[in-house]
Amino acid sequence: MRPRKAYEWLVEHHRINARYDSIRELLGWDQRTHLPKGGQANRAAQITTLAGLISGRKTDPKIGDMLGDVEGSSLVRNKLSDEAVNVREWRRAYDRAKKIPEWLAVQIARISSECEMAWQSARQANDWQSFMPHLGSLVELKREEAGRLTTTGTAYDSLIKQFEPGETAESLAAIFSKMVKPLIDLTNEIRESPFQPDPEILQGYSPIWKQKELIRQITGRVGYDLDSGQIDRSSHPFTSAIGPGDVRITTRYRADSFAEALFSAIHESGHALYEQGLPPEHWGTPRGTAVSMAIHESQSLMWENMIARSTGFWKMFYPSLQTHFPWLESIPRDSFHFAVNRVQPGLIRTEADEVTYNLHVILRFELEKALIGREIEVEDLPHAWNEKMKKYLLIKPPDYAQGVMQDVHWAAGAFGYFPSYALGTVYAAQFYAKAAKDIGDPESFFEAGHFGPFLAWFRGKIYSQGSRYLPRALVKTVTGEELNPRHLIDYLDKKYGMLYALC
């Protein structure tokens, strides 16, 4: 077949695959937000059936034939053309998918769905013993998957590459090793500072309906298109990119404080802004797909922390916050700003401050590396977790729910995902520094409520590129330098040095 005809077949085939993936995403969104308990078994069966169908389509031998007709042709001579990018990524995905038999793909989908539903109830009950068998079964399947995917490097490397193309446990450890000591040192300096914020000023009666109203106002103002999205409630905040014109986010609420719901929603809005900024004409192909989870997390973490915890942001939004929650009227804005940037080692990753956040992530990276590598077993996780919490954060969880069971990722089978969070903060700081050089002081825009110029920079430089560049190449192309964690450390030192009056 001629290369152009073969390429057109590949586009259509993968767009149909994308529609099936979209259906699975919608089922997952419903499972986490609205599914009644009685429907859990049927939902697992639905997802299992769909997984088998998708696996069959993604391993169709005709894909290999069509790729062979296109590869080496003039159609893909320019390595950064739309066609070449799509063919490169289709080849990578096809070669990976062929290594996973359909029975394994179906089993992973079924057990992941059952495990996640078991986690939802077990975490609420602080019941590790009932959850452990589910997780154990899933880990064995993920080890089987990793083993089949591994050709070079470690089994864990093969799971990392699903989320971070081009990365390995070794390359990530090299980045993280440059972060741990500076983060611990800064945490200790802050702990010893005589200037400490009052966290109690963030506690007050915050009607959930008012929180919802405020979140819609703020996320819409920063650029989240609510005509192409919606905001729901779930036990663990997440973003679902269902398809073009449908990118949904969730958050969770506490009636005694607005902070968790607000910052979680802004975090998820960062993901949604990326998805809504991808080129719609390329939907269903790699050119219309986010390049990696770390680049994705760079946006959610940047919007949540570097933007939504900035001085300029709250000069804009604090009056509205006080209107929604009158108990804040007696709290000066500077005191509020200090409180939302409080550094205090805590138990929960999603509630962690910017300084200690990556220590939570590195802890998980080390544990799942050991778990997939069979250095530890599932029954060892609670003890291993607590030991690393003491090592990195000097605290010990009082129970399973606030310790080893707090995250949904392992229950959902997302082994290899956690490193993306820490890597994302490194990308975020480097992108932010470059954006500031190109467009001027971002905080002056935030203070005026003008998020458009900042968002436009990211849409042009990152979102619109889809998977044109691999992550490390993207950061080099956008910023002009290799990935460098020094940007993150400098940002944290400057910001928290000022807040806590450090020498």
ZAZA-968243 format. One record per residue (C-alpha): residue number from 1; residue in one letter; chain; z, y, x. Coordinates in steps of 0.2 Angstrom, whole numbers, plus 5000, padded with zeros to 4 digits. Layout:
# ZAZA-968243
{NUM, a, A, {Z, Y, X}}
...
# end
This chain:
# ZAZA-968243
{1, m, A, {5000, 5000, 5000}}
{2, r, A, {4996, 5018, 5006}}
{3, p, A, {5011, 5027, 5013}}
{4, r, A, {5011, 5040, 4999}}
{5, k, A, {5011, 5028, 4985}}
{6, a, A, {5024, 5017, 4993}}
{7, y, A, {5035, 5033, 4995}}
{8, e, A, {5033, 5038, 4977}}
{9, w, A, {5038, 5020, 4972}}
{10, l, A, {5054, 5022, 4983}}
{11, v, A, {5058, 5039, 4975}}
{12, e, A, {5057, 5032, 4957}}
{13, h, A, {5066, 5016, 4961}}
{14, h, A, {5081, 5025, 4969}}
{15, r, A, {5081, 5038, 4955}}
{16, i, A, {5084, 5024, 4943}}
{17, n, A, {5097, 5017, 4954}}
{18, a, A, {5105, 5034, 4954}}
{19, r, A, {5106, 5034, 4935}}
{20, y, A, {5115, 5017, 4935}}
{21, d, A, {5127, 5025, 4948}}
{22, s, A, {5129, 5039, 4936}}
{23, i, A, {5134, 5027, 4922}}
{24, r, A, {5146, 5019, 4933}}
{25, e, A, {5154, 5036, 4938}}
{26, l, A, {5155, 5040, 4920}}
{27, l, A, {5164, 5024, 4916}}
{28, g, A, {5176, 5027, 4931}}
{29, w, A, {5180, 5045, 4924}}
{30, d, A, {5184, 5038, 4907}}
{31, q, A, {5195, 5025, 4915}}
{32, r, A, {5205, 5038, 4924}}
{33, t, A, {5207, 5050, 4910}}
{34, h, A, {5205, 5043, 4892}}
{35, l, A, {5204, 5024, 4892}}
{36, p, A, {5217, 5016, 4881}}
{37, k, A, {5227, 5002, 4889}}
{38, g, A, {5220, 4989, 4878}}
{39, g, A, {5202, 4993, 4884}}
{40, q, A, {5206, 4989, 4902}}
{41, a, A, {5200, 4971, 4903}}
{42, n, A, {5183, 4976, 4894}}
{43, r, A, {5181, 4991, 4906}}
{44, a, A, {5183, 4979, 4921}}
{45, a, A, {5170, 4968, 4914}}
{46, q, A, {5158, 4982, 4910}}
{47, i, A, {5160, 4989, 4928}}
{48, t, A, {5158, 4971, 4935}}
{49, t, A, {5142, 4969, 4925}}
{50, l, A, {5135, 4985, 4931}}
{51, a, A, {5139, 4982, 4949}}
{52, g, A, {5129, 4966, 4948}}
{53, l, A, {5114, 4975, 4942}}
{54, i, A, {5116, 4989, 4954}}
{55, s, A, {5118, 4977, 4969}}
{56, g, A, {5102, 4968, 4964}}
{57, r, A, {5092, 4983, 4963}}
{58, k, A, {5098, 4990, 4980}}
{59, t, A, {5094, 4974, 4989}}
{60, d, A, {5077, 4971, 4980}}
{61, p, A, {5066, 4965, 4994}}
{62, k, A, {5052, 4976, 4988}}
{63, i, A, {5062, 4991, 4995}}
{64, g, A, {5060, 4983, 5013}}
{65, d, A, {5041, 4981, 5010}}
{66, m, A, {5039, 4999, 5004}}
{67, l, A, {5049, 5006, 5018}}
{68, g, A, {5038, 4996, 5030}}
{69, d, A, {5023, 5004, 5023}}
{70, v, A, {5030, 5022, 5025}}
{71, e, A, {5039, 5021, 5042}}
{72, g, A, {5029, 5025, 5057}}
{73, s, A, {5016, 5034, 5045}}
{74, s, A, {5011, 5053, 5047}}
{75, l, A, {5022, 5056, 5031}}
{76, v, A, {5038, 5054, 5041}}
{77, r, A, {5032, 5062, 5057}}
{78, n, A, {5043, 5077, 5055}}
{79, k, A, {5060, 5070, 5056}}
{80, l, A, {5068, 5083, 5046}}
{81, s, A, {5055, 5083, 5032}}
{82, d, A, {5061, 5078, 5014}}
{83, e, A, {5051, 5062, 5016}}
{84, a, A, {5058, 5057, 5033}}
{85, v, A, {5076, 5061, 5028}}
{86, n, A, {5075, 5051, 5012}}
{87, v, A, {5066, 5036, 5021}}
{88, r, A, {5079, 5037, 5035}}
{89, e, A, {5094, 5036, 5023}}
{90, w, A, {5086, 5023, 5012}}
{91, r, A, {5083, 5012, 5027}}
{92, r, A, {5101, 5014, 5032}}
{93, a, A, {5107, 5010, 5014}}
{94, y, A, {5096, 4995, 5012}}
{95, d, A, {5100, 4987, 5028}}
{96, r, A, {5118, 4989, 5024}}
{97, a, A, {5116, 4983, 5006}}
{98, k, A, {5107, 4967, 5012}}
{99, k, A, {5122, 4961, 5022}}
{100, i, A, {5133, 4961, 5006}}
{101, p, A, {5129, 4946, 4994}}
{102, e, A, {5129, 4950, 4976}}
{103, w, A, {5144, 4939, 4972}}
{104, l, A, {5154, 4950, 4985}}
{105, a, A, {5148, 4966, 4978}}
{106, v, A, {5153, 4961, 4960}}
{107, q, A, {5170, 4954, 4965}}
{108, i, A, {5174, 4970, 4974}}
{109, a, A, {5169, 4980, 4959}}
{110, r, A, {5179, 4969, 4947}}
{111, i, A, {5195, 4968, 4958}}
{112, s, A, {5194, 4987, 4963}}
{113, s, A, {5194, 4991, 4944}}
{114, e, A, {5208, 4979, 4940}}
{115, c, A, {5218, 4985, 4955}}
{116, e, A, {5217, 5003, 4951}}
{117, m, A, {5223, 5000, 4933}}
{118, a, A, {5237, 4990, 4940}}
{119, w, A, {5241, 5004, 4952}}
{120, q, A, {5242, 5017, 4938}}
{121, s, A, {5256, 5008, 4929}}
{122, a, A, {5265, 5000, 4944}}
{123, r, A, {5266, 5017, 4953}}
{124, q, A, {5274, 5025, 4937}}
{125, a, A, {5287, 5010, 4937}}
{126, n, A, {5289, 5011, 4956}}
{127, d, A, {5285, 4992, 4956}}
{128, w, A, {5277, 4987, 4972}}
{129, q, A, {5280, 4969, 4969}}
{130, s, A, {5268, 4968, 4954}}
{131, f, A, {5255, 4979, 4963}}
{132, m, A, {5255, 4970, 4980}}
{133, p, A, {5245, 4954, 4974}}
{134, h, A, {5232, 4965, 4967}}
{135, l, A, {5230, 4975, 4983}}
{136, g, A, {5231, 4959, 4993}}
{137, s, A, {5216, 4952, 4984}}
{138, l, A, {5206, 4968, 4987}}
{139, v, A, {5210, 4969, 5005}}
{140, e, A, {5204, 4952, 5008}}
{141, l, A, {5188, 4956, 5000}}
{142, k, A, {5186, 4972, 5010}}
{143, r, A, {5189, 4962, 5026}}
{144, e, A, {5175, 4950, 5021}}
{145, e, A, {5164, 4965, 5017}}
{146, a, A, {5168, 4973, 5034}}
{147, g, A, {5165, 4957, 5043}}
{148, r, A, {5148, 4955, 5036}}
{149, l, A, {5143, 4973, 5040}}
{150, t, A, {5149, 4973, 5058}}
{151, t, A, {5136, 4971, 5071}}
{152, t, A, {5144, 4982, 5085}}
{153, g, A, {5161, 4990, 5086}}
{154, t, A, {5176, 4985, 5075}}
{155, a, A, {5176, 4979, 5057}}
{156, y, A, {5185, 4995, 5052}}
{157, d, A, {5171, 5005, 5060}}
{158, s, A, {5159, 4998, 5047}}
{159, l, A, {5170, 5004, 5033}}
{160, i, A, {5171, 5021, 5041}}
{161, k, A, {5152, 5023, 5042}}
{162, q, A, {5151, 5021, 5023}}
{163, f, A, {5159, 5038, 5021}}
{164, e, A, {5156, 5046, 5039}}
{165, p, A, {5139, 5041, 5046}}
{166, g, A, {5139, 5041, 5065}}
{167, e, A, {5158, 5040, 5066}}
{168, t, A, {5169, 5026, 5073}}
{169, a, A, {5188, 5023, 5074}}
{170, e, A, {5187, 5028, 5092}}
{171, s, A, {5177, 5044, 5089}}
{172, l, A, {5189, 5049, 5076}}
{173, a, A, {5204, 5045, 5086}}
{174, a, A, {5197, 5056, 5100}}
{175, i, A, {5197, 5071, 5088}}
{176, f, A, {5214, 5067, 5080}}
{177, s, A, {5222, 5065, 5097}}
{178, k, A, {5219, 5083, 5101}}
{179, m, A, {5227, 5088, 5084}}
{180, v, A, {5243, 5078, 5083}}
{181, k, A, {5254, 5087, 5097}}
{182, p, A, {5248, 5105, 5092}}
{183, l, A, {5252, 5101, 5074}}
{184, i, A, {5270, 5094, 5078}}
{185, d, A, {5273, 5108, 5090}}
{186, l, A, {5269, 5121, 5077}}
{187, t, A, {5279, 5112, 5063}}
{188, n, A, {5294, 5112, 5075}}
{189, e, A, {5292, 5131, 5079}}
{190, i, A, {5291, 5135, 5060}}
{191, r, A, {5306, 5124, 5057}}
{192, e, A, {5316, 5134, 5069}}
{193, s, A, {5310, 5151, 5063}}
{194, p, A, {5324, 5162, 5055}}
{195, f, A, {5311, 5168, 5042}}
{196, q, A, {5309, 5155, 5028}}
{197, p, A, {5301, 5157, 5011}}
{198, d, A, {5310, 5153, 4995}}
{199, p, A, {5302, 5139, 4987}}
{200, e, A, {5312, 5141, 4971}}
{201, i, A, {5302, 5157, 4966}}
{202, l, A, {5287, 5145, 4962}}
{203, q, A, {5298, 5136, 4949}}
{204, g, A, {5298, 5142, 4931}}
{205, y, A, {5293, 5138, 4914}}
{206, s, A, {5274, 5136, 4914}}
{207, p, A, {5267, 5131, 4897}}
{208, i, A, {5253, 5119, 4901}}
{209, w, A, {5241, 5127, 4889}}
{210, k, A, {5243, 5143, 4899}}
{211, q, A, {5240, 5134, 4915}}
{212, k, A, {5224, 5127, 4908}}
{213, e, A, {5218, 5144, 4903}}
{214, l, A, {5222, 5151, 4920}}
{215, i, A, {5214, 5137, 4929}}
{216, r, A, {5198, 5140, 4919}}
{217, q, A, {5198, 5158, 4923}}
{218, i, A, {5201, 5156, 4942}}
{219, t, A, {5189, 5141, 4945}}
{220, g, A, {5176, 5150, 4935}}
{221, r, A, {5178, 5166, 4944}}
{222, v, A, {5176, 5158, 4961}}
{223, g, A, {5159, 5150, 4956}}
{224, y, A, {5163, 5133, 4947}}
{225, d, A, {5150, 5132, 4933}}
{226, l, A, {5160, 5127, 4917}}
{227, d, A, {5144, 5126, 4907}}
{228, s, A, {5140, 5111, 4919}}
{229, g, A, {5157, 5104, 4921}}
{230, q, A, {5174, 5102, 4913}}
{231, i, A, {5192, 5101, 4918}}
{232, d, A, {5202, 5086, 4912}}
{233, r, A, {5220, 5078, 4916}}
{234, s, A, {5223, 5063, 4926}}
{235, s, A, {5237, 5055, 4936}}
{236, h, A, {5228, 5058, 4953}}
{237, p, A, {5216, 5073, 4953}}
{238, f, A, {5197, 5069, 4957}}
{239, t, A, {5180, 5075, 4955}}
{240, s, A, {5166, 5065, 4946}}
{241, a, A, {5148, 5070, 4949}}
{242, i, A, {5140, 5062, 4934}}
{243, g, A, {5123, 5069, 4936}}
{244, p, A, {5113, 5085, 4936}}
{245, g, A, {5122, 5098, 4925}}
{246, d, A, {5138, 5087, 4923}}
{247, v, A, {5151, 5089, 4937}}
{248, r, A, {5169, 5086, 4931}}
{249, i, A, {5186, 5089, 4939}}
{250, t, A, {5203, 5084, 4934}}
{251, t, A, {5221, 5090, 4939}}
{252, r, A, {5239, 5085, 4934}}
{253, y, A, {5252, 5097, 4926}}
{254, r, A, {5270, 5100, 4927}}
{255, a, A, {5278, 5111, 4914}}
{256, d, A, {5291, 5118, 4927}}
{257, s, A, {5278, 5125, 4939}}
{258, f, A, {5260, 5129, 4939}}
{259, a, A, {5257, 5127, 4958}}
{260, e, A, {5252, 5109, 4958}}
{261, a, A, {5240, 5110, 4944}}
{262, l, A, {5232, 5126, 4950}}
{263, f, A, {5229, 5121, 4969}}
{264, s, A, {5224, 5104, 4964}}
{265, a, A, {5211, 5111, 4952}}
{266, i, A, {5205, 5123, 4966}}
{267, h, A, {5203, 5109, 4978}}
{268, e, A, {5193, 5099, 4966}}
{269, s, A, {5183, 5114, 4962}}
{270, g, A, {5178, 5115, 4981}}
{271, h, A, {5170, 5097, 4978}}
{272, a, A, {5162, 5103, 4962}}
{273, l, A, {5154, 5118, 4970}}
{274, y, A, {5146, 5107, 4983}}
{275, e, A, {5139, 5095, 4970}}
{276, q, A, {5133, 5110, 4959}}
{277, g, A, {5125, 5117, 4975}}
{278, l, A, {5115, 5102, 4979}}
{279, p, A, {5096, 5105, 4976}}
{280, p, A, {5093, 5098, 4958}}
{281, e, A, {5075, 5094, 4962}}
{282, h, A, {5080, 5081, 4974}}
{283, w, A, {5093, 5073, 4963}}
{284, g, A, {5093, 5054, 4965}}
{285, t, A, {5087, 5055, 4983}}
{286, p, A, {5096, 5058, 5000}}
{287, r, A, {5089, 5075, 5001}}
{288, g, A, {5099, 5079, 4985}}
{289, t, A, {5115, 5070, 4990}}
{290, a, A, {5130, 5076, 5000}}
{291, v, A, {5129, 5070, 5018}}
{292, s, A, {5147, 5064, 5020}}
{293, m, A, {5164, 5064, 5013}}
{294, a, A, {5171, 5074, 5028}}
{295, i, A, {5159, 5088, 5024}}
{296, h, A, {5164, 5086, 5006}}
{297, e, A, {5182, 5087, 5010}}
{298, s, A, {5179, 5102, 5021}}
{299, q, A, {5174, 5112, 5005}}
{300, s, A, {5188, 5106, 4994}}
{301, l, A, {5201, 5109, 5008}}
{302, m, A, {5194, 5126, 5013}}
{303, w, A, {5194, 5133, 4995}}
{304, e, A, {5211, 5126, 4992}}
{305, n, A, {5220, 5132, 5008}}
{306, m, A, {5209, 5144, 5018}}
{307, i, A, {5204, 5154, 5002}}
{308, a, A, {5216, 5151, 4988}}
{309, r, A, {5231, 5153, 4999}}
{310, s, A, {5225, 5169, 5008}}
{311, t, A, {5232, 5186, 5006}}
{312, g, A, {5215, 5193, 4999}}
{313, f, A, {5214, 5180, 4985}}
{314, w, A, {5231, 5184, 4978}}
{315, k, A, {5228, 5203, 4979}}
{316, m, A, {5215, 5199, 4967}}
{317, f, A, {5223, 5186, 4956}}
{318, y, A, {5242, 5189, 4956}}
{319, p, A, {5242, 5201, 4942}}
{320, s, A, {5233, 5188, 4931}}
{321, l, A, {5246, 5175, 4937}}
{322, q, A, {5260, 5187, 4932}}
{323, t, A, {5252, 5190, 4915}}
{324, h, A, {5251, 5171, 4912}}
{325, f, A, {5269, 5167, 4918}}
{326, p, A, {5280, 5183, 4915}}
{327, w, A, {5294, 5175, 4925}}
{328, l, A, {5284, 5180, 4941}}
{329, e, A, {5285, 5199, 4937}}
{330, s, A, {5300, 5201, 4947}}
{331, i, A, {5293, 5192, 4962}}
{332, p, A, {5284, 5203, 4975}}
{333, r, A, {5267, 5197, 4979}}
{334, d, A, {5271, 5195, 4998}}
{335, s, A, {5286, 5184, 4993}}
{336, f, A, {5274, 5173, 4982}}
{337, h, A, {5261, 5172, 4996}}
{338, f, A, {5274, 5167, 5008}}
{339, a, A, {5280, 5153, 4996}}
{340, v, A, {5263, 5146, 4993}}
{341, n, A, {5261, 5144, 5012}}
{342, r, A, {5278, 5136, 5015}}
{343, v, A, {5278, 5123, 5029}}
{344, q, A, {5290, 5109, 5025}}
{345, p, A, {5287, 5091, 5030}}
{346, g, A, {5286, 5082, 5013}}
{347, l, A, {5283, 5065, 5006}}
{348, i, A, {5267, 5068, 4996}}
{349, r, A, {5250, 5071, 5004}}
{350, t, A, {5242, 5080, 4990}}
{351, e, A, {5257, 5092, 4990}}
{352, a, A, {5257, 5094, 5009}}
{353, d, A, {5255, 5111, 5018}}
{354, e, A, {5241, 5115, 5029}}
{355, v, A, {5251, 5112, 5045}}
{356, t, A, {5258, 5094, 5041}}
{357, y, A, {5244, 5088, 5030}}
{358, n, A, {5234, 5080, 5044}}
{359, l, A, {5249, 5071, 5050}}
{360, h, A, {5249, 5062, 5033}}
{361, v, A, {5231, 5058, 5035}}
{362, i, A, {5232, 5052, 5053}}
{363, l, A, {5246, 5040, 5047}}
{364, r, A, {5235, 5032, 5034}}
{365, f, A, {5220, 5031, 5046}}
{366, e, A, {5231, 5021, 5058}}
{367, l, A, {5238, 5010, 5044}}
{368, e, A, {5221, 5005, 5037}}
{369, k, A, {5214, 5002, 5054}}
{370, a, A, {5228, 4990, 5058}}
{371, l, A, {5226, 4982, 5040}}
{372, i, A, {5207, 4979, 5041}}
{373, g, A, {5210, 4973, 5059}}
{374, r, A, {5223, 4960, 5053}}
{375, e, A, {5236, 4968, 5064}}
{376, i, A, {5247, 4970, 5049}}
{377, e, A, {5246, 4962, 5031}}
{378, v, A, {5248, 4970, 5014}}
{379, e, A, {5267, 4964, 5013}}
{380, d, A, {5270, 4974, 5029}}
{381, l, A, {5264, 4991, 5023}}
{382, p, A, {5280, 4998, 5015}}
{383, h, A, {5289, 4996, 5032}}
{384, a, A, {5275, 5001, 5042}}
{385, w, A, {5272, 5016, 5031}}
{386, n, A, {5290, 5022, 5032}}
{387, e, A, {5290, 5020, 5051}}
{388, k, A, {5275, 5031, 5053}}
{389, m, A, {5283, 5044, 5041}}
{390, k, A, {5298, 5045, 5052}}
{391, k, A, {5287, 5046, 5068}}
{392, y, A, {5276, 5060, 5062}}
{393, l, A, {5286, 5069, 5048}}
{394, l, A, {5304, 5064, 5052}}
{395, i, A, {5307, 5059, 5034}}
{396, k, A, {5308, 5042, 5025}}
{397, p, A, {5302, 5039, 5007}}
{398, p, A, {5316, 5035, 4995}}
{399, d, A, {5305, 5023, 4985}}
{400, y, A, {5287, 5015, 4984}}
{401, a, A, {5280, 5028, 4972}}
{402, q, A, {5283, 5042, 4984}}
{403, g, A, {5278, 5031, 4999}}
{404, v, A, {5265, 5018, 5001}}
{405, m, A, {5260, 5018, 4983}}
{406, q, A, {5257, 5037, 4981}}
{407, d, A, {5238, 5037, 4984}}
{408, v, A, {5224, 5029, 4973}}
{409, h, A, {5212, 5026, 4987}}
{410, w, A, {5217, 5009, 4993}}
{411, a, A, {5219, 5003, 4975}}
{412, a, A, {5201, 5009, 4972}}
{413, g, A, {5195, 5000, 4987}}
{414, a, A, {5191, 5016, 4997}}
{415, f, A, {5196, 5009, 5014}}
{416, g, A, {5189, 5021, 5028}}
{417, y, A, {5190, 5036, 5017}}
{418, f, A, {5206, 5044, 5023}}
{419, p, A, {5200, 5050, 5040}}
{420, s, A, {5187, 5061, 5030}}
{421, y, A, {5202, 5072, 5025}}
{422, a, A, {5207, 5076, 5042}}
{423, l, A, {5190, 5077, 5049}}
{424, g, A, {5186, 5089, 5034}}
{425, t, A, {5199, 5101, 5040}}
{426, v, A, {5191, 5102, 5057}}
{427, y, A, {5174, 5105, 5049}}
{428, a, A, {5181, 5118, 5037}}
{429, a, A, {5189, 5129, 5050}}
{430, q, A, {5173, 5129, 5061}}
{431, f, A, {5162, 5133, 5046}}
{432, y, A, {5174, 5147, 5040}}
{433, a, A, {5174, 5155, 5057}}
{434, k, A, {5155, 5155, 5058}}
{435, a, A, {5154, 5162, 5040}}
{436, a, A, {5166, 5176, 5045}}
{437, k, A, {5155, 5181, 5059}}
{438, d, A, {5139, 5181, 5049}}
{439, i, A, {5145, 5190, 5033}}
{440, g, A, {5161, 5199, 5038}}
{441, d, A, {5179, 5197, 5034}}
{442, p, A, {5179, 5185, 5019}}
{443, e, A, {5196, 5191, 5013}}
{444, s, A, {5189, 5208, 5009}}
{445, f, A, {5177, 5199, 4998}}
{446, f, A, {5191, 5189, 4990}}
{447, e, A, {5202, 5204, 4987}}
{448, a, A, {5188, 5212, 4977}}
{449, g, A, {5184, 5196, 4968}}
{450, h, A, {5167, 5195, 4976}}
{451, f, A, {5165, 5176, 4980}}
{452, g, A, {5147, 5176, 4978}}
{453, p, A, {5142, 5181, 4996}}
{454, f, A, {5154, 5168, 5003}}
{455, l, A, {5148, 5155, 4991}}
{456, a, A, {5129, 5159, 4995}}
{457, w, A, {5132, 5157, 5013}}
{458, f, A, {5138, 5139, 5010}}
{459, r, A, {5125, 5135, 4998}}
{460, g, A, {5111, 5141, 5010}}
{461, k, A, {5118, 5133, 5026}}
{462, i, A, {5126, 5117, 5019}}
{463, y, A, {5124, 5113, 5001}}
{464, s, A, {5106, 5115, 4999}}
{465, q, A, {5103, 5104, 5015}}
{466, g, A, {5109, 5088, 5006}}
{467, s, A, {5108, 5074, 5019}}
{468, r, A, {5095, 5082, 5030}}
{469, y, A, {5106, 5082, 5045}}
{470, l, A, {5119, 5069, 5049}}
{471, p, A, {5137, 5077, 5049}}
{472, r, A, {5139, 5081, 5068}}
{473, a, A, {5121, 5088, 5069}}
{474, l, A, {5124, 5099, 5053}}
{475, v, A, {5140, 5107, 5061}}
{476, k, A, {5130, 5110, 5077}}
{477, t, A, {5115, 5117, 5067}}
{478, v, A, {5126, 5128, 5057}}
{479, t, A, {5138, 5134, 5070}}
{480, g, A, {5129, 5133, 5086}}
{481, e, A, {5142, 5121, 5094}}
{482, e, A, {5148, 5104, 5094}}
{483, l, A, {5163, 5099, 5082}}
{484, n, A, {5178, 5107, 5090}}
{485, p, A, {5196, 5105, 5083}}
{486, r, A, {5201, 5120, 5092}}
{487, h, A, {5195, 5131, 5078}}
{488, l, A, {5208, 5123, 5066}}
{489, i, A, {5222, 5124, 5078}}
{490, d, A, {5218, 5143, 5082}}
{491, y, A, {5217, 5146, 5063}}
{492, l, A, {5234, 5138, 5060}}
{493, d, A, {5242, 5146, 5075}}
{494, k, A, {5236, 5163, 5070}}
{495, k, A, {5240, 5162, 5051}}
{496, y, A, {5257, 5154, 5052}}
{497, g, A, {5262, 5164, 5068}}
{498, m, A, {5261, 5179, 5057}}
{499, l, A, {5269, 5172, 5042}}
{500, y, A, {5284, 5165, 5051}}
{501, a, A, {5285, 5179, 5065}}
{502, l, A, {5283, 5166, 5079}}
{503, c, A, {5282, 5172, 5097}}
# end
